Amino acid sequence: MPKDLASWLSYIENLHPKAIAMGLDRANQVIAALKLQPNFKIITVAGTNGKGSTCAMLELAYTKAGYKVGCYTSPHLLRYNERVRINCKEASDAELCAAFAVIEAARVKANVALTYFEVGTLAAIWHFMQAEIEVAVLEVGLGGRLDTVNAFTPDCAIVTSIDLDHQEYLGDTREKIGAEKAAIFRPKIPAICGDANPPNSLLEYAKKIEAELFCIHQDFDYAANETGWEYQLNKQSVSYQLPFPALQGAYQLNNASCAVTAIELLQHALPVTHNVLAEALKEVSLAGRFQTISYSPHVILDVAHNPHAAIALAKNLKKIKTTNTQVFAVFAMLADKDIKGVVEAVGQQIDSWYIATIDHTRGAKAADLAKIVLEVNPNARTQMFDDVTLAYKQAHIQTETCMNQGENVKIIVFGSFFTVSAVMQICNNANNDTAGA
């Protein structure tokens, strides 16, 4: 058996011939062998965008309310440990290795080949069971119906948004994708939809199985005001004031209202006071979601990797961009994403592009990205780099030159978790060097 976390991660990455192999049969065999039957409450969160933010709000609210809370999310930015947390604290290497060893033994006995994500999900659930948590917040990795997270029955299910992404696995229309995501719903339990225009496939599935469906702007809603926002749960005549979430972006009110609705609908089992909820919203944080990591120069990280997320990013950039502001973009994406859709969504807010190749088998080449940028905007200023590190360093140098000349420049790093992760690593190394000096 592997001896450390790095060895385990390398090992489980190669267990299955495919990186992504949809289906629950393999996982269910291991679940049965280990009797992975959680006795804690489960909130499952799916969606094209907004999953991570919604999970973070739920995790912090329940932790502040005094519960023992497990949270499983993906992907990670710097460390695998980020994916598995209890009360906002990452699982240790030793804890993860112990969980992987248990799943591996059961996998061998069942004689099945699990994917990286399947092993990770089952290991997280096993770890949560050993820790005797009271509630788990589980983020769906891909879709919903055939995602390993869906092997576990939730007490509340949330679909934050529905848009085109991962079409090769989920389908090429919102109706098809909506059907995949709606499959996390269960009969007679709260099913929350944060999409303002849900596909009929989601509505029909919820009706067919008799889920307790709550749709945003219909069954629950939010309204921003000068001091915060008002939350409303219409069916129960609930209405109260909350502070704006610490996470930046107007769309976060959509995510926050989904999280608050889940909390309200589970009050009978997991009470949370409005004061605790307000504290959690004011303090919640999530790396890589329109996250400012520096003010001199102003550097913002955003993992936006599909058109839906890029539209939200463009709105945020427009709000902070004055007439004399330049925006430099450090940009890199995976080749199997809708690159043109992302560029079209955000391109009007960007003045100079520092385009890089991602060092990954799925990474798009800088030359191919630049071609698309120029196709969308023939007058765009572009430079190409072999990797994100070089692109960021050059953008940083150019920004400092502009600032010395009195110009206002912001750097936005976006396009992929890999893009953001690379820049976070640069900044962490720089901080460590400074601390050790």
C-alpha positions in Angstrom: 0.0 0.0 0.0 1.2 3.6 -0.6 3.0 5.2 2.3 2.0 8.8 2.1 -0.7 11.1 0.7 1.2 12.0 -2.5 1.7 8.3 -3.2 -1.9 7.5 -2.5 -3.1 10.3 -4.8 -0.9 9.0 -7.6 -2.1 5.5 -7.0 -5.8 6.2 -7.1 -5.4 8.4 -10.1 -4.4 5.3 -12.1 -6.9 2.8 -10.7 -9.4 3.3 -13.5 -8.4 3.6 -17.2 -10.7 6.7 -17.6 -10.4 9.9 -15.5 -14.2 10.3 -15.7 -16.4 7.3 -15.9 -20.0 8.1 -15.0 -22.1 5.6 -13.0 -23.0 4.4 -9.5 -22.6 0.7 -9.8 -18.9 0.5 -8.9 -19.3 2.8 -5.9 -22.4 1.0 -4.7 -20.5 -2.2 -4.5 -17.9 -0.7 -2.2 -20.7 1.1 -0.2 -22.4 -2.2 0.4 -19.2 -4.0 1.3 -18.3 -1.3 3.9 -21.9 -0.6 5.0 -21.4 3.1 4.4 -24.8 4.1 5.7 -24.4 7.6 7.2 -26.5 8.4 10.2 -25.9 12.2 9.9 -28.0 14.7 8.0 -26.8 15.3 4.4 -27.3 18.4 2.2 -26.3 17.7 -1.4 -25.4 20.7 -3.7 -25.3 20.5 -7.5 -25.2 23.2 -10.2 -23.2 24.6 -13.1 -21.9 27.5 -10.9 -22.4 28.6 -7.3 -21.9 25.2 -5.7 -18.7 26.1 -3.9 -20.1 29.3 -2.5 -23.3 27.7 -1.3 -21.4 24.9 0.4 -19.1 27.4 2.1 -22.0 29.3 3.5 -23.8 26.2 4.8 -20.5 24.8 6.3 -19.7 28.0 8.2 -23.3 28.5 9.4 -23.7 25.1 10.8 -20.2 25.2 12.3 -21.0 28.5 14.1 -24.2 27.0 15.3 -22.2 24.4 17.2 -22.7 21.3 15.1 -20.0 18.9 14.0 -20.0 19.6 10.2 -18.4 17.7 7.4 -17.9 19.3 4.1 -16.8 17.6 0.9 -16.0 19.8 -2.2 -14.0 19.6 -5.4 -11.7 20.3 -7.1 -8.9 21.7 -4.8 -6.6 24.6 -5.5 -3.4 23.8 -3.7 -3.9 20.7 -1.5 -6.1 17.7 -1.8 -6.9 18.1 1.9 -9.0 21.2 1.0 -11.7 18.7 -0.3 -12.4 17.1 3.0 -13.1 19.3 6.1 -14.7 19.0 9.5 -15.7 22.3 11.1 -13.9 24.2 8.4 -10.6 22.4 9.2 -8.9 20.3 6.5 -8.4 16.6 7.0 -4.8 15.7 7.8 -2.6 13.6 5.5 -2.8 10.7 8.0 -6.6 10.8 8.2 -6.9 10.8 4.4 -4.4 8.0 4.0 -6.4 5.9 6.6 -9.6 6.5 4.7 -8.0 5.6 1.3 -6.6 2.4 2.8 -10.1 1.3 4.0 -11.7 2.1 0.6 -8.9 0.3 -1.3 -9.3 -2.9 0.8 -13.0 -2.9 0.1 -12.4 -2.2 -3.6 -10.0 -5.1 -4.0 -12.4 -7.4 -2.2 -15.2 -6.3 -4.5 -12.9 -6.5 -7.5 -14.0 -3.2 -9.0 -12.0 -0.4 -10.6 -12.8 3.0 -9.1 -12.1 6.4 -10.5 -10.1 9.1 -8.6 -13.3 10.9 -7.7 -15.1 7.8 -6.6 -12.3 6.8 -4.2 -12.2 10.4 -2.9 -15.9 10.6 -2.3 -16.2 7.3 -0.5 -13.1 8.1 1.6 -14.7 11.4 2.7 -17.9 9.7 3.7 -16.0 7.0 5.7 -13.9 9.7 7.4 -17.1 11.6 8.3 -18.6 8.5 9.8 -15.6 7.8 11.9 -15.6 11.4 13.2 -19.3 11.1 14.1 -20.4 14.3 12.4 -23.9 15.6 12.7 -24.4 17.1 9.2 -22.5 16.8 5.9 -22.5 19.3 3.0 -21.6 17.4 -0.1 -20.8 19.1 -3.4 -21.6 17.1 -6.6 -18.6 16.8 -8.8 -20.2 16.4 -12.2 -23.9 16.5 -13.1 -25.9 14.8 -10.4 -27.6 11.6 -11.5 -24.5 9.5 -12.0 -22.2 11.4 -9.6 -20.9 9.3 -6.7 -22.2 11.9 -4.2 -25.7 10.9 -5.4 -25.2 7.4 -4.0 -26.0 8.9 -0.6 -29.6 10.0 0.2 -29.8 13.7 1.1 -32.1 15.3 3.6 -32.1 18.4 1.4 -30.9 18.8 -2.2 -29.9 22.1 -3.9 -29.4 22.8 -7.6 -27.8 26.3 -7.7 -27.8 27.0 -11.5 -28.1 25.2 -14.8 -26.1 26.1 -17.9 -24.0 24.5 -20.6 -20.9 22.8 -19.3 -19.5 19.3 -19.5 -21.8 18.7 -22.5 -19.9 15.5 -23.5 -21.2 13.9 -20.3 -24.4 15.8 -19.5 -25.9 16.7 -22.8 -25.9 19.7 -25.1 -29.0 21.5 -23.9 -30.2 23.0 -20.6 -33.1 20.5 -20.7 -30.7 17.5 -20.8 -28.4 19.0 -18.2 -31.3 20.0 -16.0 -32.5 16.4 -16.0 -29.1 15.2 -14.8 -28.9 17.7 -12.0 -32.5 17.2 -10.9 -31.7 13.6 -10.2 -30.3 14.5 -6.8 -33.8 15.3 -5.7 -35.7 12.7 -3.6 -39.3 12.1 -2.8 -40.8 14.0 0.1 -37.6 16.0 0.9 -36.8 19.7 0.3 -35.5 20.3 -3.3 -34.2 23.8 -3.8 -33.7 25.3 -7.2 -31.6 28.6 -7.5 -32.0 28.9 -11.2 -34.3 31.7 -12.1 -35.4 30.0 -15.3 -35.3 26.2 -14.5 -35.6 23.8 -17.4 -38.9 21.9 -17.7 -37.0 18.7 -17.2 -36.1 19.7 -13.6 -39.6 20.9 -12.8 -41.2 17.7 -14.3 -38.8 15.4 -12.5 -39.4 17.1 -9.1 -43.2 16.8 -9.7 -42.9 13.1 -10.8 -41.1 12.0 -7.7 -43.1 14.3 -5.4 -40.1 16.2 -4.1 -40.9 19.3 -2.0 -39.7 21.8 -4.6 -38.8 25.4 -3.7 -37.9 27.7 -6.7 -36.1 31.0 -6.4 -38.3 34.2 -7.1 -41.3 32.0 -6.6 -41.2 30.0 -3.3 -38.3 32.0 -1.8 -36.6 35.3 -2.7 -34.2 38.0 -1.8 -34.2 41.8 -2.1 -31.1 43.9 -1.7 -31.3 47.2 0.2 -28.9 49.8 1.6 -27.9 47.8 4.7 -28.0 44.3 3.4 -30.7 42.1 2.0 -34.1 40.7 3.0 -34.7 37.0 2.8 -38.2 35.7 2.2 -39.6 32.1 2.4 -43.0 32.6 1.0 -44.6 29.2 1.8 -43.8 29.7 5.5 -44.3 33.5 5.6 -40.7 33.9 6.8 -39.0 37.2 6.2 -35.9 38.8 7.9 -32.9 41.0 7.2 -29.4 39.7 6.7 -26.0 41.3 6.0 -24.4 41.0 2.6 -22.2 37.9 2.2 -18.5 38.5 2.5 -18.1 36.8 -0.9 -18.0 39.4 -3.6 -20.4 39.6 -6.5 -24.2 40.4 -6.7 -24.9 36.8 -7.8 -23.8 35.7 -4.3 -27.2 36.7 -3.0 -28.6 34.0 -5.2 -26.3 31.4 -3.6 -26.9 32.8 -0.1 -30.7 32.6 -0.5 -30.4 28.9 -1.6 -28.2 28.2 1.5 -30.6 30.1 3.8 -33.6 28.2 2.4 -31.9 24.9 3.2 -31.2 26.0 6.7 -34.8 27.2 7.2 -36.3 24.0 5.8 -34.1 21.9 8.2 -34.7 24.0 11.3 -36.7 21.2 12.9 -33.6 19.0 12.8 -30.7 21.4 12.8 -31.8 24.7 14.4 -29.7 27.8 13.5 -30.5 31.3 14.9 -30.7 34.3 12.6 -27.8 35.9 14.5 -25.5 32.9 13.9 -26.5 32.9 10.2 -25.7 36.6 9.9 -22.3 36.1 11.5 -21.6 33.3 9.0 -22.5 35.4 6.0 -20.3 38.2 7.2 -17.3 35.9 7.6 -17.6 33.3 4.8 -14.7 33.1 2.4 -13.9 30.9 -0.6 -10.6 30.9 -2.5 -10.7 31.8 -6.2 -14.2 33.3 -6.4 -13.6 36.9 -7.4 -11.0 36.9 -4.6 -8.7 39.9 -4.1 -5.2 38.6 -3.0 -3.4 42.0 -3.4 -4.2 45.7 -3.6 -0.9 47.0 -4.8 -1.2 45.9 -7.5 -4.9 44.9 -7.3 -4.9 41.2 -8.2 -8.2 39.3 -8.4 -8.6 35.5 -8.8 -11.7 33.9 -10.3 -11.9 30.3 -11.5 -14.6 31.2 -14.1 -14.3 28.5 -16.7 -17.7 28.6 -18.5 -19.8 31.3 -20.1 -22.3 31.5 -17.2 -19.5 32.2 -14.8 -17.7 34.5 -17.2 -20.9 36.7 -17.5 -20.9 37.0 -13.7 -17.2 37.9 -13.8 -17.8 40.5 -16.4 -20.5 42.2 -14.3 -18.1 42.3 -11.3 -15.3 43.7 -13.4 -17.6 46.4 -14.8 -18.5 47.5 -11.3 -14.8 48.1 -10.3 -13.6 49.5 -13.6 -13.7 53.3 -13.9 -12.9 55.3 -17.1 -9.2 55.4 -16.3 -8.8 51.8 -15.3 -7.0 49.1 -17.3 -7.6 45.4 -16.8 -4.9 43.0 -17.5 -6.0 39.4 -17.8 -3.9 36.3 -17.1 -5.9 33.8 -19.0 -5.6 30.0 -19.5 -8.3 27.4 -20.0 -8.8 23.7 -20.6 -9.3 22.8 -24.3 -12.6 21.0 -23.7 -14.3 24.1 -22.4 -16.4 26.7 -24.3 -13.4 29.0 -24.8 -15.1 31.3 -27.3 -18.2 31.6 -25.1 -16.0 32.7 -22.1 -14.0 35.2 -24.2 -17.2 36.7 -25.7 -18.7 37.1 -22.2 -15.8 38.9 -20.5 -13.8 40.3 -23.4 -15.2 43.8 -23.3 -13.9 44.3 -19.8 -10.3 43.4 -20.6 -7.6 45.7 -22.1 -4.6 43.4 -22.3 -4.4 39.6 -22.5 -1.5 37.6 -21.0 -2.4 34.2 -22.4 -0.8 30.9 -21.2 -0.7 27.2 -21.8 -1.9 25.1 -18.9 0.5 22.2 -18.1 -2.2 19.5 -18.3 -3.2 16.9 -20.8 -6.5 18.8 -21.3 -4.8 22.2 -21.3 -5.4 24.5 -24.3 -2.3 25.9 -26.1 -1.7 29.6 -25.7 -1.6 30.0 -29.5 -5.1 28.4 -29.8 -6.5 30.6 -27.0 -5.0 33.8 -28.6 -6.5 32.9 -31.9 -10.0 32.8 -30.3 -9.4 36.0 -28.4 -8.4 37.8 -31.7 -11.3 36.1 -33.5 -13.7 37.7 -31.0 -11.9 41.0 -30.9 -9.4 41.6 -33.7 -7.9 44.6 -31.9 -7.2 42.8 -28.6 -3.7 43.3 -27.2 -2.3 39.8 -26.6 0.9 38.1 -25.5 1.5 34.4 -25.3 3.4 32.4 -22.7 4.4 28.8 -22.1 2.9 28.7 -18.7 0.7 30.6 -16.2 3.7 31.6 -14.0 5.4 33.4 -16.9 2.2 35.1 -17.9 1.5 36.4 -14.4 5.0 37.6 -13.8 5.0 39.6 -17.0 1.5 41.0 -16.2 2.9 42.0 -12.8 5.9 43.7 -14.3 3.8 45.7 -16.8 1.3 46.6 -14.1 4.1 48.1 -11.8 5.4 50.1 -14.8 1.9 51.5 -15.4 1.4 52.3 -11.7 4.7 54.2 -11.6 3.3 56.3 -14.4 0.2 57.0 -12.4 -2.1 54.6 -14.2 -4.8 52.5 -12.5 -4.4 48.8 -13.4 -6.0 45.7 -12.1 -5.0 42.1 -12.9 -7.7 39.4 -13.2 -6.5 35.8 -13.2 -9.2 33.5 -14.6 -10.2 30.6 -16.9 -9.6 27.5 -14.8 -8.9 26.1 -11.4 -5.4 25.3 -12.7 -4.9 29.0 -13.7 -5.8 30.3 -10.3 -3.9 27.6 -8.5 -0.7 28.5 -10.3 -0.9 32.1 -9.3 -1.9 31.2 -5.7 1.3 29.1 -5.6 3.4 32.0 -6.8 1.9 34.3 -4.1 2.3 31.7 -1.3 5.9 31.1 -2.3 6.6 34.9 -2.3 4.9 35.2 1.2 7.0 32.3 2.5 10.2 33.9 1.1 9.3 37.2 2.8 8.5 35.4 6.1 11.8 33.6 6.0 13.9 36.6 5.1 
